Amino acid sequence: MCGRFVQVEKPEFYAEHFGAEFVRTETLRGSYNVAPTTLVYAVADFDGERSLTSMRWGLIPSWAKEKKIGAKTFNARSETAADKPMFRSSFTKRRCIIPVDGFYEWQRREKGKLPHYIFSADSKPLPIAGLWSVWNDPDTDERLVTCTILTGPPNALMEEIHDRMPIIMPEDRWDAWLDPDLNDKDAIRALMGQYPAESMKRYAVSTLVNKVQNNTADLLVPLDTPGAR
């Protein structure tokens, strides 16, 4: 799964990196501990234009009666998303890329879970594959654009700490992934290959990240660094 990540750069940075022609969002507060139900940056195709926008993390399908369902739908399994009522419409019509500077995952141990920070070996944003949807509150008319992160089997770097990892989309597949006219399920599934382990790095970090209230660069300090908590 993927339940926390880092997104601290300005929207213009992510827009330029992912070739987004338009920035359709206000500047969000950078976060070293992004949690579900908060606003995040995402890249998607809107009316034929690649744009960077903000979406609420936790997908709410258009037919949902309440938005609280989004607290449980921040991840979608890549193997089943095409057929699940919650995600299948977005799978074929509304795909996005969520740029993250890195993400956290917890390794189970006898003495409790140990968090790790995982990031790109070249220090560029990781292009995480996602799905998005639009929901209108039937009571208040509130309009929410929401998203979820797709997950799949781990690569060699991740399998030592968890049995799932986010689907990371290589640059040569961005155009196809964001193309709303691509709606063949098999063709879409074929884009979600396993990201090479050698393109990623990881290290253990403090359990300070366990509390979403902790949100400073100290969370990224390697655990074996003198003075780390």
N, C-alpha and C positions, 0 to 999 in steps of 0.2 A: 504494500500500500504506500501512499504518500500523504502524510497528514500535516507536514510543516515544511516550509521552504523559505528562501531568502529572495527578496526582490527590493533592492535599494537604489537602483539607478533611476534617472529621470526618464519620462516617457519618450522624449526625443531620442535618447540613446537606443532604446529598444526598437523604436520605429525605424531608425536608420539601419540597425543591424539586420532586421528582418525585412527590409525593403518595403515598409508600409508607407504609402503615399500620403496618408492623412492620420493625424492624431485627433481622435474624437473622445477625449477625456480630459478631465482636470488632472493636475499633478497630485498623485496620492502620496501619503507619507511613506517614506521608505521603511521597510520592515525587515529585521533580521529573524523574525519569528512569525511568519504569516500562518494564520490558522484558518480553518474552514469558516464560512459565513462572512468573511471580510472581502472587501473589494480588492481585486488584483488586475494587473494589466494582462491583456490578451490580444493576439493578432488574429484577425478574421477578415473574410471577404464580405463587404456590404455593398450591394448593388454594383458588383463588378470592380470594386475598389478595395485594395488591400489596406486595412486601417488598423491602427492600434487604439484600443478602447479599454474601458474598465468593466469588469464583470464581477458579480458576487459569486464567490467560490462555494459551490454546492448546487448542483443542477436541479432546477424546479421545472418539470415538464408543463406545457401550456395547460394541460387538463387538471393539474393539481388543485385541490380546494384550499390548501394552506401552505404557507411558505416554510413552515417548520420542517418539512420533508427534506429541504436542502441541507440540513445539518447532518444527514446520513448519506448524501449522494455526492460527496466530494471526490470519490473515486469510482471508476467504472472498469470492470474487467474487460480487457480487449477481446477475450475469447467469446464473450457472450453479449457484448453491448449491442451488436447488430440486431439481436432478437428480443432483447428485454424491452417491455413496453416503456419503461422509464427512459431509455436511451435510444431506441431504434430510429426514431424520426431524426434526431440530431446526428446520428451516425451517418446517415445517407445525405443529409441536407446542410448541416451546420457544424462544421469542424473548425477547430482553432488551434493555435499554438500559444502556450503559456510560457513566456520567457522567465526563467529563474536563474539567479546567480549561483544557486546550489540548493540542495534539499537535505533534510535530515531523515535518518532511519535508525531504528532501535534494535540492537542485537540482544537476544535473550541469553542470559547467563544465570548461573546458580545464585549469584549475589544480586540479581536484578537486571533490568535492561540498561544497556550502555548505548547512549546516542552516538551516532557518527554523522559527520558532515561530508556530503558527496558533491563534487563539482567537476567542471570540465577541465581536462588536462591542459587546455590552451587558455584557460581563464576567461573564455567567452561565455555568454549566457547559454544555458542548456535549453534547447527547444522542445519542451514537453508537449506531447500531443493531447488535445482536449476536445470536448464537445460543448456546444452551447445551446441555450434555449431562451425564449422570452416568455415571461409569466406576468399576467395582469391580475392583481388582487381583486376578486369579485366584490369585495366590500368597500375598498378605499380607492380603487382605480389605480393603485400604485403599479408602476411598470418596472419590472426587474429583468435585467439581462444576466443570466447565470451560466456557470460552466462547471465542468467536472474534468478530472485528470484520468486518463486511461492508464491502466497498469497491465503488466504482463510478467512472464517468467524472468528471473534474475539472470544477469550475465555473470561471468566468472568473478568480477570484482564485488558484486552484490550478494552472491549466493552464500558467502560466508557469514552474512549478517541478517539476511531476510530472504523469504521465498517469493517475494514480489518486488517489482521496481516500476517506476514510471516508464511509459513508452516515450523514447526520445527520438525525434524525427530528424534524420540527416538532411543537410541543406539541399541535396539534389532531389528531395521528395517534398519540399515545402510547397511548391506550386501545385502539385497534384493533390496534396492533403487539403489545401485551402480552397480547392476548386469546387464550388457548390454544384457544378454540373456533373461531377463524378459521383454517381449514385449506385454503381454496381458494388454490391457487398464484398464479393470476392476480390475485386480490384482494390478496394479500400483496405481490406484485411492484409493484402500483399504489401502494403506500404509500411505495416507495423512490424518490421523486423527487429531483431535483437541488436541493441546498440553495442559497439565494440568496447570491451572492458579497458583496453589500452587508451581509449579516449577520455577516460575518467580517472579521478583520484578520490581518495577518502582518508579520513582520520577520525579518531575518537575525540569527542568534545564533552564538556561538562554537562551534568544533569540539570544545570540551570535552564536549559532549553525546554525542560519538561513543563515549566510554567509559562503560559503565553504572556503573562505580565512582564516577564524578562525579555527585553527587546533592545539590546545594544550589541555593538561589534564584539564585545567580550564573549559572546556565544560562539564565535568562530575561532577562538583561541584553542589550539590543539591541547588535548588533555595532558600530554607529557611535557608541556611547557612550564618552566618554573613559575610558581605563583598562580597557576591555573586552579580554579575551584571545581 
